Amino acid sequence: MSRIIHPGQAGTIESNDILITVMPSDAGSGISIEINSPVIKQYGAQIRQVIVETLTSSEIEDANIHVTDRGALNCTIRARLRTAILRAGTEGGN
């Protein structure tokens, strides 16, 4: 399991993009995701699922995630989140 060291951010608030901020949280607190999007009712569950899957594949179990979506595709969400994680730095992984 990896732990986020400090805040990291990736993306923009331009149309068809997403701004993701990853912040550390206390061990054992789990994942907290806050999503702001004009399409939250239609795609909120899908956005959340892509975020959780990406965090799981990155072995992140504790983090606070803030998302400002502007209609990003799943591949963009994954890329921005992976970049934010890399910028935040992790420790404790295998």
DSSP file with accessible surface (Angstrom, degrees, kcal/mol):
  #  RESIDUE AA STRUCTURE BP1 BP2  ACC     N-H-->O    O-->H-N    N-H-->O    O-->H-N    TCO  KAPPA ALPHA  PHI   PSI    X-CA   Y-CA   Z-CA
    1    1 A M              0   0  118      0, 0.0     2,-0.3     0, 0.0    59,-0.2   0.000 360.0 360.0 360.0 137.5    0.0    0.0    0.0
    2    2 A S  B     -a   60   0A  16     57,-3.1    59,-0.8    56,-0.1    60,-0.4  -0.766 360.0-148.4-106.6 155.0    1.2    3.5   -0.9
    3    3 A R  E     -B   91   0B 107     88,-2.5    88,-1.7    -2,-0.3     2,-0.3  -0.966  20.8-118.0-125.1 136.0    0.6    6.7    0.9
    4    4 A I  E     -B   90   0B   1     58,-0.7    86,-0.2    -2,-0.4    21,-0.2  -0.538  23.1-164.3 -70.1 133.3    0.3   10.2   -0.6
    5    5 A I        -     0   0   71     84,-2.4    84,-0.2     1,-0.3    -1,-0.1   0.913  63.3 -13.3 -87.7 -48.4    3.1   12.4    0.8
    6    6 A H  S    S-     0   0   93     82,-1.2    -1,-0.3    83,-0.4    16,-0.1  -0.933  90.1 -63.8-148.5 169.1    1.8   15.9   -0.1
    7    7 A P        -     0   0   81      0, 0.0     2,-0.3     0, 0.0    16,-0.2  -0.243  49.0-176.2 -60.4 145.0   -0.8   17.5   -2.4
    8    8 A G  E     -C   22   0C   6     14,-2.3    14,-3.1     2,-0.0     2,-0.3  -0.986   3.3-167.1-140.1 149.6   -0.5   17.0   -6.1
    9    9 A Q  E     +C   21   0C  98     -2,-0.3     2,-0.3    12,-0.2    12,-0.2  -0.983   8.8 172.8-140.8 148.8   -2.6   18.4   -9.0
   10   10 A A  E     +C   20   0C   2     10,-2.0    10,-2.8    -2,-0.3     2,-0.1  -0.987  41.2  31.3-153.4 148.7   -3.1   17.8  -12.7
   11   11 A G  E     -C   19   0C  23     -2,-0.3     8,-0.3     8,-0.2     2,-0.3  -0.446  63.7-103.1 104.7-175.9   -5.5   19.0  -15.4
   12   12 A T        -     0   0   57      6,-0.6    58,-0.1    -2,-0.1    56,-0.1  -0.852  20.9-116.4-139.0 176.3   -7.4   22.2  -16.2
   13   13 A I  S    S+     0   0   94     -2,-0.3     3,-0.1     5,-0.1     2,-0.1   0.102  72.5 124.9-105.5  23.1  -10.9   23.5  -16.0
   14   14 A E  S >  S-     0   0  135      1,-0.2     3,-1.5     4,-0.1    -2,-0.1  -0.344  77.2 -74.6 -73.1 161.8  -11.1   23.9  -19.8
   15   15 A S  T 3  S+     0   0   94      1,-0.3    56,-0.2    -2,-0.1    -1,-0.2  -0.254 119.4  15.7 -57.8 140.4  -13.9   22.2  -21.7
   16   16 A N  T 3  S+     0   0  117     54,-2.8    57,-0.4     1,-0.3    -1,-0.3   0.691 112.2  94.5  66.2  21.7  -13.5   18.4  -22.0
   17   17 A D    <   -     0   0   15     -3,-1.5    53,-2.3    53,-0.3    55,-0.5  -0.703  61.1-141.1-127.8-177.6  -10.8   18.3  -19.3
   18   18 A I  E     - D   0  69C   0     -2,-0.2    -6,-0.6    51,-0.2     2,-0.6  -0.993   5.4-144.3-148.7 141.1  -10.7   17.7  -15.6
   19   19 A L  E     -CD  11  68C  32     49,-2.6    49,-2.5    -2,-0.3     2,-0.5  -0.960  23.5-173.9-109.0 119.3   -8.8   19.2  -12.7
   20   20 A I  E     -CD  10  67C   0    -10,-2.8   -10,-2.0    -2,-0.6     2,-0.5  -0.968   9.7-169.7-120.1 129.2   -7.8   16.7  -10.0
   21   21 A T  E     -CD   9  66C  22     45,-2.7    45,-2.6    -2,-0.5     2,-0.5  -0.976   6.3-162.0-116.4 127.8   -6.2   17.5   -6.7
   22   22 A V  E     -CD   8  65C   0    -14,-3.1   -14,-2.3    -2,-0.5    43,-0.2  -0.944  12.5-178.8-110.3 127.2   -4.9   14.6   -4.6
   23   23 A M  E     - D   0  64C  65     41,-2.8    41,-2.8    -2,-0.5   -19,-0.1  -0.950  28.6-106.7-127.8 147.8   -4.2   15.3   -0.9
   24   24 A P        -     0   0   42      0, 0.0     2,-0.3     0, 0.0    39,-0.2  -0.286  35.4-172.6 -67.0 156.0   -2.9   13.1    1.9
   25   25 A S        -     0   0   18     37,-0.4   -21,-0.1   -21,-0.2     3,-0.1  -0.923  34.6 -74.3-141.1 168.4   -5.2   11.7    4.6
   26   26 A D    >   -     0   0  133     -2,-0.3     3,-2.1     1,-0.1     4,-0.3  -0.294  59.3 -91.9 -65.1 146.3   -4.7    9.8    7.8
   27   27 A A  T 3  S+     0   0   89      1,-0.3    -1,-0.1     2,-0.1   -24,-0.0  -0.329 113.2  18.1 -57.7 132.9   -3.9    6.2    7.7
   28   28 A G  T 3  S+     0   0   72     -3,-0.1    -1,-0.3     1,-0.0    -2,-0.1   0.416  92.5 108.9  85.6  -1.0   -7.0    4.1    7.7
   29   29 A S    <   -     0   0   68     -3,-2.1    -2,-0.1     1,-0.2    33,-0.1   0.654  68.4-149.6 -83.4 -15.2   -9.3    7.0    6.8
   30   30 A G        -     0   0   25     -4,-0.3    33,-1.7    -5,-0.1     2,-0.5  -0.313  35.0 -34.7  83.6-164.4  -10.0    5.6    3.3
   31   31 A I  E     -e   63   0C  63     31,-0.2     2,-0.5    33,-0.1    33,-0.2  -0.839  48.4-169.1-102.7 129.3  -10.8    7.5    0.1
   32   32 A S  E     -e   64   0C  64     31,-2.6    33,-3.6    -2,-0.5     2,-0.5  -0.983   8.1-171.9-117.4 123.9  -12.8   10.7    0.1
   33   33 A I  E     -e   65   0C  20     -2,-0.5     2,-0.5    31,-0.2    33,-0.2  -0.971   9.2-173.1-123.0 124.3  -13.9   12.0   -3.3
   34   34 A E  E     -e   66   0C 105     31,-2.8    33,-3.0    -2,-0.5     2,-0.5  -0.971  12.0-168.5-114.3 121.2  -15.5   15.3   -3.9
   35   35 A I  E     -e   67   0C  20     -2,-0.5     2,-0.5    31,-0.2    33,-0.2  -0.948  12.3-174.9-117.1 126.9  -16.8   15.8   -7.4
   36   36 A N  E     +e   68   0C  73     31,-2.6    33,-2.9    -2,-0.5    -2,-0.0  -0.987  28.0 141.7-115.0 121.5  -18.0   19.1   -9.0
   37   37 A S    >   -     0   0   19     -2,-0.5     3,-1.3    31,-0.2     4,-0.2  -0.969  56.1-134.1-159.5 142.0  -19.3   18.7  -12.5
   38   38 A P  T 3  S+     0   0   94      0, 0.0     3,-0.2     0, 0.0    32,-0.1   0.683 113.8  46.8 -70.8 -13.4  -22.2   20.1  -14.6
   39   39 A V  T 3> S+     0   0   41      1,-0.1     4,-3.0    30,-0.1     5,-0.4   0.025  73.5 122.8-114.0  27.7  -22.9   16.4  -15.7
   40   40 A I  H <> S+     0   0   68     -3,-1.3     4,-2.1     1,-0.2     5,-0.3   0.869  72.4  53.2 -60.0 -38.0  -22.8   14.9  -12.2
   41   41 A K  H  4 S+     0   0  198     -3,-0.2    -1,-0.2     1,-0.2     4,-0.2   0.888 118.4  34.9 -66.8 -37.4  -26.3   13.5  -12.4
   42   42 A Q  H  4 S+     0   0  132     -3,-0.3    -2,-0.2     1,-0.1    -1,-0.2   0.870 138.0  14.2 -82.8 -39.9  -25.6   11.7  -15.7
   43   43 A Y  H  X S+     0   0  137     -4,-3.0     4,-2.7     2,-0.1     5,-0.2   0.345  88.6 105.9-124.4   5.9  -21.9   10.7  -15.2
   44   44 A G  H  X S+     0   0    8     -4,-2.1     4,-2.5    -5,-0.4     5,-0.2   0.905  85.0  48.7 -57.2 -43.6  -21.1   11.1  -11.5
   45   45 A A  H  > S+     0   0   82     -5,-0.3     4,-2.4     1,-0.2    -1,-0.2   0.903 112.7  48.5 -65.3 -38.8  -21.1    7.4  -10.7
   46   46 A Q  H  > S+     0   0   73      2,-0.2     4,-2.4     1,-0.2    -2,-0.2   0.916 111.0  49.7 -67.7 -42.6  -18.9    6.7  -13.8
   47   47 A I  H  X S+     0   0    5     -4,-2.7     4,-2.2     1,-0.2    -2,-0.2   0.948 112.7  47.8 -60.0 -47.0  -16.4    9.4  -12.8
   48   48 A R  H  X S+     0   0  109     -4,-2.5     4,-2.7    -5,-0.2     5,-0.2   0.915 110.7  51.8 -60.7 -43.2  -16.2    8.0   -9.2
   49   49 A Q  H  X S+     0   0   95     -4,-2.4     4,-2.7     1,-0.2     5,-0.2   0.923 109.3  49.0 -62.1 -44.1  -15.7    4.5  -10.5
   50   50 A V  H  X S+     0   0    1     -4,-2.4     4,-2.3     2,-0.2    -1,-0.2   0.916 112.5  49.3 -62.9 -40.3  -12.8    5.5  -12.8
   51   51 A I  H  X S+     0   0    0     -4,-2.2     4,-2.6    -5,-0.2     5,-0.2   0.947 112.5  46.5 -63.9 -47.6  -11.2    7.3   -9.9
   52   52 A V  H  X S+     0   0   64     -4,-2.7     4,-2.7     1,-0.2    -2,-0.2   0.925 112.7  49.8 -63.3 -43.2  -11.6    4.4   -7.5
   53   53 A E  H  X S+     0   0   93     -4,-2.7     4,-2.4    -5,-0.2    -1,-0.2   0.907 112.2  48.1 -61.8 -41.3  -10.2    1.9  -10.0
   54   54 A T  H  X S+     0   0    2     -4,-2.3     4,-1.4    -5,-0.2    -2,-0.2   0.914 112.4  48.0 -67.5 -41.2   -7.2    4.1  -10.8
   55   55 A L  H  <>S+     0   0    2     -4,-2.6     5,-2.7     2,-0.2    -2,-0.2   0.919 111.8  51.0 -64.3 -40.3   -6.5    4.6   -7.1
   56   56 A T  H ><5S+     0   0   95     -4,-2.7     3,-1.7     1,-0.2    -2,-0.2   0.929 109.1  49.4 -63.5 -44.3   -6.8    0.8   -6.5
   57   57 A S  H 3<5S+     0   0   78     -4,-2.4    -1,-0.2     1,-0.3    -2,-0.2   0.781 111.4  50.5 -68.3 -22.0   -4.4    0.0   -9.4
   58   58 A S  T 3<5S-     0   0   38     -4,-1.4    -1,-0.3    -5,-0.2    -2,-0.2   0.359 114.4-121.4 -92.0   3.3   -2.0    2.6   -7.9
   59   59 A E  T < 5 +     0   0   79     -3,-1.7   -57,-3.1     1,-0.2     2,-0.6   0.787  60.6 149.7  60.2  33.5   -2.4    0.9   -4.4
   60   60 A I  B   < +a    2   0A   5     -5,-2.7    -1,-0.2   -59,-0.2   -57,-0.1  -0.856  13.2 163.2 -95.8 122.1   -3.6    4.1   -2.8
   61   61 A E        +     0   0  103    -59,-0.8     2,-0.5    -2,-0.6    -1,-0.1   0.625  63.9  46.6-111.1 -21.2   -6.0    3.4    0.1
   62   62 A D  S    S+     0   0   30    -60,-0.4   -58,-0.7   -33,-0.1   -37,-0.4  -0.967  73.4 117.1-129.7 115.6   -6.1    6.7    2.0
   63   63 A A  E     - e   0  31C   0    -33,-1.7   -31,-2.6    -2,-0.5     2,-0.5  -0.961  52.5-126.7-168.6 154.0   -6.5   10.0    0.2
   64   64 A N  E     -De  23  32C  57    -41,-2.8   -41,-2.8    -2,-0.3     2,-0.5  -0.961  30.5-166.3-106.5 126.0   -8.7   13.0   -0.3
   65   65 A I  E     -De  22  33C   4    -33,-3.6   -31,-2.8    -2,-0.5     2,-0.5  -0.956   8.8-169.2-119.1 126.6   -9.6   13.7   -3.9
   66   66 A H  E     -De  21  34C  48    -45,-2.6   -45,-2.7    -2,-0.5     2,-0.4  -0.974  11.9-171.1-115.2 127.8  -11.1   16.9   -5.2
   67   67 A V  E     -De  20  35C   0    -33,-3.0   -31,-2.6    -2,-0.5     2,-0.5  -0.970  19.4-174.3-125.9 129.6  -12.4   16.9   -8.8
   68   68 A T  E     -De  19  36C  19    -49,-2.5   -49,-2.6    -2,-0.4     2,-0.3  -0.947  23.6-167.1-118.4 104.1  -13.6   19.7  -11.0
   69   69 A D  E     +D   18   0C   2    -33,-2.9   -51,-0.2    -2,-0.5   -30,-0.1  -0.714  24.3 179.8 -97.2 143.1  -14.9   18.0  -14.2
   70   70 A R  S    S-     0   0   95    -53,-2.3   -54,-2.8    -2,-0.3   -53,-0.3  -0.200  77.9 -61.8-130.3  38.5  -15.7   19.7  -17.4
   71   71 A G  S    S+     0   0   31    -55,-0.2   -53,-0.1     1,-0.2     2,-0.1   0.791  76.2 175.2  91.2  30.8  -16.8   16.7  -19.5
   72   72 A A        -     0   0   14    -55,-0.5    -1,-0.2     1,-0.1   -55,-0.2  -0.378  29.1-120.3 -71.5 146.2  -13.6   14.7  -19.5
   73   73 A L     >  -     0   0  122    -57,-0.4     4,-2.3     1,-0.1     3,-0.4  -0.410  31.1-103.4 -76.3 162.3  -13.5   11.2  -21.0
   74   74 A N  H  > S+     0   0   58      1,-0.2     4,-2.5     2,-0.2     5,-0.2   0.879 122.0  54.1 -55.7 -41.7  -12.5    8.2  -18.9
   75   75 A C  H  > S+     0   0   76      1,-0.2     4,-2.2     2,-0.2    -1,-0.2   0.884 109.1  49.0 -64.0 -34.2   -9.0    8.1  -20.4
   76   76 A T  H  > S+     0   0   36     -3,-0.4     4,-2.8     2,-0.2     5,-0.3   0.911 109.2  52.0 -70.2 -41.3   -8.5   11.7  -19.5
   77   77 A I  H  X S+     0   0    1     -4,-2.3     4,-2.4     1,-0.2     5,-0.2   0.945 112.1  46.3 -59.0 -48.3   -9.7   11.1  -15.9
   78   78 A R  H  X S+     0   0   77     -4,-2.5     4,-2.6     1,-0.2     5,-0.2   0.925 113.6  48.3 -60.8 -45.9   -7.2    8.3  -15.5
   79   79 A A  H  X S+     0   0   47     -4,-2.2     4,-2.1     1,-0.2    -2,-0.2   0.922 113.1  46.8 -63.3 -44.4   -4.3   10.2  -17.0
   80   80 A R  H  X S+     0   0   82     -4,-2.8     4,-2.5     2,-0.2    -1,-0.2   0.907 113.6  48.5 -65.1 -41.3   -4.9   13.3  -14.9
   81   81 A L  H  X S+     0   0    0     -4,-2.4     4,-2.5    -5,-0.3    -2,-0.2   0.933 111.0  49.4 -66.9 -43.5   -5.3   11.2  -11.7
   82   82 A R  H  X S+     0   0  119     -4,-2.6     4,-2.3    -5,-0.2    -1,-0.2   0.910 112.6  48.7 -60.2 -40.9   -2.1    9.2  -12.4
   83   83 A T  H  X S+     0   0   48     -4,-2.1     4,-2.6    -5,-0.2    -2,-0.2   0.924 110.0  50.9 -65.5 -42.9   -0.2   12.5  -13.0
   84   84 A A  H  X S+     0   0    0     -4,-2.5     4,-2.0     1,-0.2    -2,-0.2   0.911 110.3  50.4 -61.7 -39.3   -1.6   14.1   -9.8
   85   85 A I  H  X S+     0   0   12     -4,-2.5     4,-1.8     2,-0.2    -1,-0.2   0.928 110.7  48.8 -64.6 -44.2   -0.5   11.0   -7.8
   86   86 A L  H  < S+     0   0  141     -4,-2.3    -2,-0.2     1,-0.2    -1,-0.2   0.912 112.4  48.3 -62.2 -40.2    3.0   11.2   -9.4
   87   87 A R  H  < S+     0   0  151     -4,-2.6    -1,-0.2     1,-0.2    -2,-0.2   0.831 111.1  51.0 -69.4 -31.3    3.2   14.9   -8.5
   88   88 A A  H  < S-     0   0    0     -4,-2.0   -82,-1.2    -5,-0.2   -83,-0.3   0.809 105.2-139.3 -74.0 -31.1    2.1   14.3   -5.0
   89   89 A G     <  -     0   0   21     -4,-1.8   -84,-2.4    -5,-0.2   -83,-0.4   0.270  12.5-136.4  80.3 144.7    4.6   11.6   -4.4
   90   90 A T  E     -B    4   0B  62    -86,-0.2     2,-0.3   -85,-0.1   -86,-0.2  -0.929  14.0-168.1-132.4 159.7    4.0    8.3   -2.6
   91   91 A E  E     +B    3   0B  88    -88,-1.7   -88,-2.5    -2,-0.3    -2,-0.0  -0.978  63.1  42.9-142.8 156.1    5.8    6.2    0.0
   92   92 A G  S    S+     0   0   61     -2,-0.3    -1,-0.1     1,-0.3     2,-0.0   0.475  75.5 134.3  91.4   2.2    5.3    2.8    1.4
   93   93 A G              0   0   37      1,-0.1    -1,-0.3   -90,-0.1   -91,-0.1  -0.286 360.0 360.0 -79.8 168.4    4.6    1.0   -1.9
   94   94 A N              0   0  183     -2,-0.0    -1,-0.1   -92,-0.0   -92,-0.0  -0.396 360.0 360.0 -74.3 360.0    6.2   -2.2   -3.0
